[in-house]
């Protein structure tokens, strides 16, 4: 079996590139092409569709700020030569790292030496914001105080609420760690100590529906419910571990209470 590329790829989020071979065209013509195609960049290619330069909205604004007559000034005088490129099979994260490292907001997408699309920073941000992500983890512990003393400084999560036998810690990205103390004789049964539940946040309401459908297809669906504006789909993984998928995510979850769901893990 061939290894699969983790996460979404540039091919999933790229759009058709607006291209031109006319480097001696006027900036006004470049602006017209971008506006007509609802794009924010124009890829300059040679006769074989190989990218040689790129000109963006920012370059047009820079030219205008310098008092340039866009009807007379040429693309060749304002374009960025030898642009960084992306491959269609490159992950979204890899493409984002290139943009951060080069301070570029657009990457022509190249396959077999030819331009096959373009990806903008907005495409990557949209893919990342609307992707599945870890939302919450529930850990059963034998001593809540000791666990808090360990996890809070280790993770630097804020303790949002704590009661006699449970606490909620929240990270800067909204991820949640629930700690629940197992009392009585069960506290010494190490089969009950440890990770009990992992919750994921769907990228959208439609994505949550997709997850429910997949669980049903695999015979792994358990139930769906909703309260306080949050929808939850629950199933079981192949080993029987509960899988909880919610929408929206924990950044909009109420912080004034311990979720009753953790006591059912």
Residue pairs with C-beta under 8 A, 6 or more apart in sequence:
5 89
5 91
6 91
7 91
7 92
7 93
7 131
8 91
8 92
8 127
8 131
9 88
9 89
9 90
9 91
9 92
10 86
10 87
10 88
10 89
10 90
10 91
10 92
10 95
10 107
10 109
10 117
10 119
11 88
11 89
11 109
11 117
12 92
12 127
13 92
13 119
13 123
13 124
13 126
13 127
14 86
14 88
14 109
14 116
14 117
14 118
14 119
14 123
15 39
15 117
15 118
15 119
15 120
15 123
16 37
16 117
16 118
17 39
17 43
17 108
17 109
17 115
17 116
17 117
17 118
18 33
18 34
18 37
18 39
18 41
18 42
18 43
18 118
19 42
19 43
19 44
19 45
19 49
19 115
20 30
20 33
20 42
20 43
20 44
20 45
20 75
21 44
21 45
21 46
21 47
22 29
22 75
23 44
23 52
23 53
23 74
23 75
23 76
23 79
24 74
24 75
24 76
25 74
25 75
26 70
26 71
26 72
26 73
26 74
26 75
27 60
27 63
27 68
27 70
27 71
27 73
27 74
27 75
27 78
28 70
28 71
29 75
30 42
30 55
30 60
30 75
31 60
31 70
33 39
33 42
34 40
34 41
34 42
34 57
34 60
39 118
40 56
40 57
40 105
40 106
40 120
41 54
41 55
41 56
41 57
41 105
41 106
41 118
41 120
42 54
42 55
42 56
42 75
43 51
43 53
43 54
43 83
43 108
43 115
43 118
44 51
44 52
44 53
44 54
44 55
44 75
44 79
45 51
45 52
45 115
46 52
48 113
48 114
49 114
49 115
50 110
50 113
50 114
50 115
51 83
51 85
51 108
51 110
51 115
52 81
52 82
53 79
53 80
53 81
53 82
53 83
54 79
54 80
54 83
54 106
54 108
55 75
55 78
55 79
55 80
56 80
56 105
56 106
58 105
59 78
59 79
59 80
60 70
60 78
62 78
63 70
63 73
63 78
64 70
68 78
83 104
83 106
83 107
83 108
84 98
84 102
84 104
84 107
85 107
85 108
85 109
85 110
86 94
86 95
86 98
86 107
86 108
86 109
86 110
86 119
87 109
87 110
87 111
88 109
88 111
88 116
88 117
92 124
92 127
92 128
92 131
93 128
95 107
95 119
95 124
96 121
96 124
96 128
98 104
98 107
99 105
99 107
99 121
99 124
105 120
105 121
106 118
106 119
106 120
106 121
107 118
107 119
108 115
108 117
108 118
109 115
109 116
109 117
109 118
109 119
110 116
129 203
130 203
130 204
130 207
131 203
132 200
132 201
132 202
132 203
132 207
133 200
133 201
133 249
134 175
134 198
134 199
134 200
134 201
135 174
135 175
135 176
135 199
135 200
135 201
135 246
135 249
135 250
136 175
136 176
136 177
136 178
136 197
136 198
136 199
136 244
136 250
137 175
137 176
137 177
137 178
137 195
137 197
137 198
137 199
138 178
138 180
138 195
138 196
138 197
138 198
138 199
138 262
138 265
139 147
139 177
139 178
139 179
139 180
139 194
139 195
139 196
140 180
140 181
140 182
140 192
140 193
140 194
140 196
140 265
141 147
141 179
141 180
141 181
141 182
141 193
142 181
142 182
142 187
142 188
142 193
143 181
143 187
144 162
144 164
144 165
144 166
144 167
144 179
144 180
144 181
147 167
147 179
147 181
148 159
148 162
148 167
148 169
148 179
151 157
151 169
151 177
151 179
152 159
152 169
155 169
155 171
155 177
156 171
157 169
157 170
157 171
157 177
158 169
158 170
158 171
159 167
159 168
159 169
160 168
160 169
160 170
160 255
161 167
161 168
161 255
161 256
161 257
161 258
162 168
163 258
164 181
165 180
165 181
165 183
166 178
166 179
166 180
166 181
166 258
166 262
166 263
167 178
167 179
167 258
168 176
168 177
168 178
168 255
168 258
168 259
169 176
169 177
169 178
169 179
170 176
170 177
170 250
170 255
171 177
173 251
174 249
174 250
174 251
175 250
176 199
176 250
176 253
178 258
178 259
178 262
180 196
180 262
180 263
180 265
181 187
182 189
182 192
182 193
186 192
187 193
196 242
196 262
196 265
197 241
197 242
197 244
197 261
197 262
197 265
198 241
198 243
198 244
199 244
199 245
199 246
200 243
200 244
200 245
200 246
201 245
201 246
201 247
201 248
201 249
201 250
202 208
202 210
202 211
202 245
202 246
202 247
204 247
205 231
205 247
207 247
208 231
208 233
208 245
208 246
208 247
211 233
211 245
212 221
212 224
212 233
212 245
215 221
215 222
215 233
215 235
215 243
220 235
220 236
220 237
220 243
221 233
221 235
222 234
222 235
222 236
222 242
223 233
223 234
224 231
224 232
224 233
224 234
225 231
225 232
226 232
228 254
229 248
229 252
230 246
230 247
230 248
230 252
230 253
231 246
231 247
232 244
232 245
232 246
232 261
233 244
233 245
233 246
234 242
234 243
234 244
234 245
235 242
235 243
235 245
236 242
236 243
237 243
242 265
244 261
253 259
